[in-house]
Amino acid sequence: MKNFQIISDVEKDIHHETASEIKRYLESHEKCAKIVGSSSEVTQIDWADLVIVLGGDGYVIQAAKRFAGSHVPIFGVNFGTLGFLTEVEKPRIQKALYEILSGNYEVEKRMALTGRVQKTSVGEAIGIAINEFIIGKQDFGHMITANVYVDDELMDTYVADGILVSTPTGSTAYNLSAAGPVLVPSMEAMIITPICPHSLNKRSLVVSSDSKLRIEVGKTKENYQDEAAIRGDGQMLWTVSTGDVVWIEKAKETFDMVRLGDASFFDKMRSKLNRN
């Protein structure tokens, strides 16, 4: 392992102070390191042997999207609030780097999602998502109707604020807030969770990662077109309306996360998700 790409959130790591310390530490061990301020500034994906992200979960997600399919592992250092996707907190950086350079780490492969939207006869790809895709209402005062198919079989029809399709990695994010189940991130599955369904018995469903999901935007009121927005990992991607269809399935690309083994997934779940 020779080359290290450091992605540092300058709003949290002021003047790249910590990133520069890491760079000096790596160079003192005869390694090469580059510092950038965001994943979009990385020009050579295949240059790095490992990516170090200094920031919150959002920065880790950006890096995971940028390096998905490259097999370059990502090591997250928490500079945010929750930091569920990061591996260590800031005070433990040097010890963690020592362990990485000593080869005392594991790489965990995780799945992502890919989506496609069809409006009338035109189909368009909407990219990949690390945490989740959401097909949600556009207007505050209106719900949407969504017909959800799993492998071409109708699973259910929901009248709700939206439908969320999550990866195991994303199960501790919006999915958890919407009362969806938590999955171990190394699993391969998809979670379908209705957001504020107008029902007493509509719950999440976990399906195989090999399934293909089709979500059709229906019509809640006879004289009203349902309008919905598609978001991937919180980013607005597309708008759809009654009659439009969204396909979601497991992406071909995976992303790799560095695990040091100091804190298991269940340790993180207890310490980070039990906060008041």
One Martini backbone bead per residue (centre of mass of N, CA, C, O) as a GRO file, in nm:
protein
  276
    1MET     BB    1   0.090   0.041   0.028
    2LYS     BB    2   0.126   0.383  -0.107
    3ASN     BB    3  -0.148   0.536  -0.182
    4PHE     BB    4  -0.312   0.842  -0.054
    5GLN     BB    5  -0.642   0.965  -0.026
    6ILE     BB    6  -0.743   1.286   0.089
    7ILE     BB    7  -1.065   1.379   0.227
    8SER     BB    8  -1.145   1.721   0.320
    9ASP     BB    9  -1.347   1.904   0.529
   10VAL     BB   10  -1.296   2.241   0.556
   11GLU     BB   11  -1.532   2.310   0.763
   12LYS     BB   12  -1.390   2.099   0.981
   13ASP     BB   13  -1.094   2.109   0.847
   14ILE     BB   14  -0.917   2.358   0.899
   15HIS     BB   15  -0.690   2.404   0.654
   16HIS     BB   16  -0.615   2.099   0.663
   17GLU     BB   17  -0.476   2.017   0.931
   18THR     BB   18  -0.519   1.708   0.963
   19ALA     BB   19  -0.444   1.625   0.677
   20SER     BB   20  -0.149   1.724   0.702
   21GLU     BB   21  -0.069   1.534   0.930
   22ILE     BB   22  -0.120   1.274   0.774
   23LYS     BB   23   0.073   1.328   0.543
   24ARG     BB   24   0.329   1.340   0.716
   25TYR     BB   25   0.307   1.060   0.836
   26LEU     BB   26   0.314   0.902   0.568
   27GLU     BB   27   0.584   1.023   0.460
   28SER     BB   28   0.751   0.908   0.709
   29HIS     BB   29   0.657   0.610   0.570
   30GLU     BB   30   0.692   0.621   0.253
   31LYS     BB   31   0.439   0.778   0.146
   32CYS     BB   32   0.166   0.878  -0.054
   33ALA     BB   33  -0.009   1.207  -0.061
   34LYS     BB   34  -0.341   1.349  -0.110
   35ILE     BB   35  -0.527   1.663  -0.113
   36VAL     BB   36  -0.881   1.718  -0.085
   37GLY     BB   37  -1.213   1.874  -0.054
   38SER     BB   38  -1.341   1.654  -0.260
   39SER     BB   39  -1.448   1.399  -0.460
   40SER     BB   40  -1.464   1.575  -0.729
   41GLU     BB   41  -1.134   1.630  -0.720
   42VAL     BB   42  -1.088   1.352  -0.818
   43THR     BB   43  -0.896   1.232  -1.105
   44GLN     BB   44  -0.761   0.948  -0.985
   45ILE     BB   45  -0.892   0.656  -0.896
   46ASP     BB   46  -0.632   0.446  -0.948
   47TRP     BB   47  -0.408   0.570  -0.756
   48ALA     BB   48  -0.531   0.467  -0.505
   49ASP     BB   49  -0.524   0.239  -0.218
   50LEU     BB   50  -0.648   0.467  -0.021
   51VAL     BB   51  -0.919   0.627   0.158
   52ILE     BB   52  -0.941   0.937   0.338
   53VAL     BB   53  -1.208   1.054   0.548
   54LEU     BB   54  -1.287   1.392   0.652
   55GLY     BB   55  -1.598   1.365   0.824
   56GLY     BB   56  -1.902   1.278   0.753
   57ASP     BB   57  -2.135   1.079   0.613
   58GLY     BB   58  -2.160   1.247   0.352
   59TYR     BB   59  -1.860   1.217   0.266
   60VAL     BB   60  -1.861   0.909   0.249
   61ILE     BB   61  -2.078   0.885   0.032
   62GLN     BB   62  -1.931   1.040  -0.188
   63ALA     BB   63  -1.687   0.848  -0.196
   64ALA     BB   64  -1.842   0.587  -0.261
   65LYS     BB   65  -1.944   0.685  -0.535
   66ARG     BB   66  -1.665   0.752  -0.666
   67PHE     BB   67  -1.540   0.441  -0.583
   68ALA     BB   68  -1.728   0.268  -0.717
   69GLY     BB   69  -1.578  -0.028  -0.852
   70SER     BB   70  -1.253   0.006  -0.763
   71HIS     BB   71  -1.153  -0.130  -0.480
   72VAL     BB   72  -1.123   0.119  -0.295
   73PRO     BB   73  -1.075   0.184   0.019
   74ILE     BB   74  -1.258   0.327   0.302
   75PHE     BB   75  -1.162   0.577   0.554
   76GLY     BB   76  -1.333   0.697   0.834
   77VAL     BB   77  -1.341   1.024   0.992
   78ASN     BB   78  -1.495   1.186   1.251
   79PHE     BB   79  -1.645   1.534   1.193
   80GLY     BB   80  -1.925   1.496   1.295
   81THR     BB   81  -2.197   1.376   1.462
   82LEU     BB   82  -2.244   1.066   1.417
   83GLY     BB   83  -2.068   0.865   1.229
   84PHE     BB   84  -2.158   0.568   1.120
   85LEU     BB   85  -1.947   0.536   0.863
   86THR     BB   86  -1.728   0.562   1.047
   87GLU     BB   87  -1.443   0.430   1.234
   88VAL     BB   88  -1.326   0.699   1.370
   89GLU     BB   89  -1.207   0.925   1.580
   90LYS     BB   90  -0.994   1.182   1.589
   91PRO     BB   91  -0.801   1.086   1.841
   92ARG     BB   92  -0.745   0.792   1.664
   93ILE     BB   93  -0.573   0.826   1.405
   94GLN     BB   94  -0.279   0.729   1.454
   95LYS     BB   95  -0.347   0.441   1.543
   96ALA     BB   96  -0.496   0.367   1.283
   97LEU     BB   97  -0.260   0.409   1.087
   98TYR     BB   98  -0.079   0.198   1.211
   99GLU     BB   99  -0.268  -0.043   1.152
  100ILE     BB  100  -0.279  -0.008   0.846
  101LEU     BB  101   0.035  -0.025   0.792
  102SER     BB  102   0.030  -0.322   0.939
  103GLY     BB  103  -0.244  -0.477   0.831
  104ASN     BB  104  -0.481  -0.425   1.065
  105TYR     BB  105  -0.731  -0.507   0.852
  106GLU     BB  106  -1.050  -0.478   0.690
  107VAL     BB  107  -1.264  -0.552   0.407
  108GLU     BB  108  -1.590  -0.421   0.331
  109LYS     BB  109  -1.845  -0.517   0.134
  110ARG     BB  110  -2.089  -0.311  -0.041
  111MET     BB  111  -2.397  -0.224  -0.139
  112ALA     BB  112  -2.584  -0.086  -0.407
  113LEU     BB  113  -2.788   0.130  -0.600
  114THR     BB  114  -3.004   0.135  -0.887
  115GLY     BB  115  -3.164   0.359  -1.134
  116ARG     BB  116  -3.485   0.405  -1.318
  117VAL     BB  117  -3.670   0.614  -1.542
  118GLN     BB  118  -4.017   0.632  -1.674
  119LYS     BB  119  -4.139   0.853  -1.926
  120THR     BB  120  -4.334   0.704  -2.093
  121SER     BB  121  -4.086   0.604  -2.340
  122VAL     BB  122  -3.861   0.719  -2.148
  123GLY     BB  123  -3.534   0.621  -2.040
  124GLU     BB  124  -3.354   0.689  -1.723
  125ALA     BB  125  -3.083   0.726  -1.549
  126ILE     BB  126  -3.010   0.782  -1.170
  127GLY     BB  127  -2.797   0.611  -1.061
  128ILE     BB  128  -2.656   0.590  -0.739
  129ALA     BB  129  -2.695   0.437  -0.406
  130ILE     BB  130  -2.601   0.395  -0.071
  131ASN     BB  131  -2.866   0.423   0.102
  132GLU     BB  132  -3.110   0.574  -0.086
  133PHE     BB  133  -3.431   0.574  -0.227
  134ILE     BB  134  -3.683   0.832  -0.305
  135ILE     BB  135  -4.042   0.840  -0.338
  136GLY     BB  136  -4.181   1.163  -0.309
  137LYS     BB  137  -4.349   1.416  -0.226
  138GLN     BB  138  -4.385   1.758  -0.321
  139ASP     BB  139  -4.633   1.826  -0.154
  140PHE     BB  140  -4.731   1.884   0.166
  141GLY     BB  141  -5.065   1.826   0.120
  142HIS     BB  142  -4.975   1.554  -0.040
  143MET     BB  143  -5.014   1.244  -0.143
  144ILE     BB  144  -4.919   0.919  -0.260
  145THR     BB  145  -4.940   0.666  -0.508
  146ALA     BB  146  -4.796   0.327  -0.479
  147ASN     BB  147  -4.687   0.068  -0.692
  148VAL     BB  148  -4.536  -0.236  -0.579
  149TYR     BB  149  -4.289  -0.433  -0.742
  150VAL     BB  150  -4.170  -0.780  -0.735
  151ASP     BB  151  -4.083  -0.929  -0.998
  152ASP     BB  152  -4.376  -0.842  -1.132
  153GLU     BB  153  -4.511  -0.843  -0.843
  154LEU     BB  154  -4.750  -0.743  -0.648
  155MET     BB  155  -4.709  -0.625  -0.323
  156ASP     BB  156  -4.820  -0.310  -0.304
  157THR     BB  157  -5.030  -0.038  -0.195
  158TYR     BB  158  -4.953   0.310  -0.141
  159VAL     BB  159  -5.054   0.566   0.091
  160ALA     BB  160  -4.817   0.833   0.099
  161ASP     BB  161  -4.528   1.025   0.121
  162GLY     BB  162  -4.362   0.752   0.055
  163ILE     BB  163  -4.081   0.564  -0.088
  164LEU     BB  164  -3.831   0.347   0.051
  165VAL     BB  165  -3.502   0.240  -0.065
  166SER     BB  166  -3.272   0.026   0.102
  167THR     BB  167  -2.983  -0.040   0.233
  168PRO     BB  168  -2.802  -0.166   0.485
  169THR     BB  169  -2.643   0.095   0.527
  170GLY     BB  170  -2.925   0.275   0.524
  171SER     BB  171  -3.089   0.155   0.774
  172THR     BB  172  -2.966   0.397   0.983
  173ALA     BB  173  -3.130   0.615   0.856
  174TYR     BB  174  -3.418   0.703   0.730
  175ASN     BB  175  -3.535   0.423   0.775
  176LEU     BB  176  -3.530   0.439   1.084
  177SER     BB  177  -3.717   0.695   1.109
  178ALA     BB  178  -3.945   0.510   0.941
  179ALA     BB  179  -3.944   0.221   1.098
  180GLY     BB  180  -3.721   0.054   1.000
  181PRO     BB  181  -3.499  -0.187   0.964
  182VAL     BB  182  -3.201  -0.329   1.079
  183LEU     BB  183  -2.900  -0.397   0.901
  184VAL     BB  184  -2.635  -0.556   0.823
  185PRO     BB  185  -2.402  -0.418   0.601
  186SER     BB  186  -2.301  -0.705   0.469
  187MET     BB  187  -2.552  -0.741   0.348
  188GLU     BB  188  -2.796  -0.860   0.090
  189ALA     BB  189  -3.046  -0.612   0.056
  190MET     BB  190  -3.385  -0.482   0.055
  191ILE     BB  191  -3.572  -0.195   0.168
  192ILE     BB  192  -3.923  -0.143   0.209
  193THR     BB  193  -4.045   0.190   0.299
  194PRO     BB  194  -4.295   0.359   0.427
  195ILE     BB  195  -4.398   0.703   0.439
  196CYS     BB  196  -4.648   0.778   0.611
  197PRO     BB  197  -4.888   0.587   0.613
  198HIS     BB  198  -5.243   0.545   0.540
  199SER     BB  199  -5.208   0.322   0.795
  200LEU     BB  200  -5.199   0.046   1.038
  201ASN     BB  201  -5.038  -0.204   0.839
  202LYS     BB  202  -4.786  -0.065   0.713
  203ARG     BB  203  -4.477  -0.216   0.626
  204SER     BB  204  -4.187  -0.338   0.600
  205LEU     BB  205  -3.967  -0.490   0.343
  206VAL     BB  206  -3.757  -0.768   0.284
  207VAL     BB  207  -3.543  -0.822   0.005
  208SER     BB  208  -3.376  -0.932  -0.237
  209SER     BB  209  -3.096  -0.829  -0.421
  210ASP     BB  210  -3.212  -0.982  -0.692
  211SER     BB  211  -3.429  -0.797  -0.714
  212LYS     BB  212  -3.689  -0.619  -0.892
  213LEU     BB  213  -3.806  -0.290  -0.885
  214ARG     BB  214  -4.144  -0.150  -0.921
  215ILE     BB  215  -4.257   0.195  -0.937
  216GLU     BB  216  -4.582   0.326  -0.945
  217VAL     BB  217  -4.750   0.611  -1.017
  218GLY     BB  218  -5.043   0.709  -0.912
  219LYS     BB  219  -5.392   0.788  -0.799
  220THR     BB  220  -5.547   0.950  -0.540
  221LYS     BB  221  -5.709   1.150  -0.731
  222GLU     BB  222  -5.908   1.191  -0.996
  223ASN     BB  223  -5.836   1.529  -1.024
  224TYR     BB  224  -5.526   1.433  -0.960
  225GLN     BB  225  -5.187   1.463  -0.989
  226ASP     BB  226  -4.923   1.291  -0.902
  227GLU     BB  227  -4.636   1.426  -0.730
  228ALA     BB  228  -4.283   1.341  -0.758
  229ALA     BB  229  -3.968   1.274  -0.596
  230ILE     BB  230  -3.631   1.190  -0.665
  231ARG     BB  231  -3.402   1.050  -0.423
  232GLY     BB  232  -3.041   1.034  -0.359
  233ASP     BB  233  -2.901   1.074  -0.073
  234GLY     BB  234  -3.073   1.367  -0.071
  235GLN     BB  235  -3.074   1.400  -0.381
  236MET     BB  236  -3.198   1.557  -0.641
  237LEU     BB  237  -3.306   1.393  -0.961
  238TRP     BB  238  -3.634   1.376  -1.000
  239THR     BB  239  -3.951   1.383  -1.172
  240VAL     BB  240  -4.283   1.257  -1.108
  241SER     BB  241  -4.590   1.099  -1.225
  242THR     BB  242  -4.861   0.982  -1.323
  243GLY     BB  243  -4.741   0.674  -1.484
  244ASP     BB  244  -4.476   0.655  -1.374
  245VAL     BB  245  -4.150   0.480  -1.358
  246VAL     BB  246  -3.952   0.291  -1.114
  247TRP     BB  247  -3.632   0.142  -1.106
  248ILE     BB  248  -3.486  -0.101  -0.870
  249GLU     BB  249  -3.145  -0.214  -0.795
  250LYS     BB  250  -2.869  -0.372  -0.785
  251ALA     BB  251  -2.557  -0.287  -0.816
  252LYS     BB  252  -2.263  -0.372  -0.962
  253GLU     BB  253  -2.144  -0.188  -0.769
  254THR     BB  254  -1.914  -0.158  -0.515
  255PHE     BB  255  -1.806  -0.086  -0.175
  256ASP     BB  256  -1.524  -0.008   0.038
  257MET     BB  257  -1.455  -0.082   0.387
  258VAL     BB  258  -1.282  -0.006   0.669
  259ARG     BB  259  -1.181  -0.244   0.926
  260LEU     BB  260  -1.047  -0.269   1.263
  261GLY     BB  261  -1.229  -0.404   1.519
  262ASP     BB  262  -1.289  -0.225   1.773
  263ALA     BB  263  -1.584  -0.172   1.642
  264SER     BB  264  -1.876  -0.286   1.605
  265PHE     BB  265  -2.184  -0.256   1.483
  266PHE     BB  266  -2.315  -0.292   1.770
  267ASP     BB  267  -2.154  -0.078   1.911
  268LYS     BB  268  -2.251   0.157   1.735
  269MET     BB  269  -2.552   0.123   1.783
  270ARG     BB  270  -2.543   0.177   2.089
  271SER     BB  271  -2.378   0.456   2.091
  272LYS     BB  272  -2.537   0.620   1.843
  273LEU     BB  273  -2.864   0.522   1.875
  274ASN     BB  274  -2.901   0.597   2.206
  275ARG     BB  275  -2.950   0.880   2.176
  276ASN     BB  276  -3.137   1.172   2.277
   0.00000   0.00000   0.00000
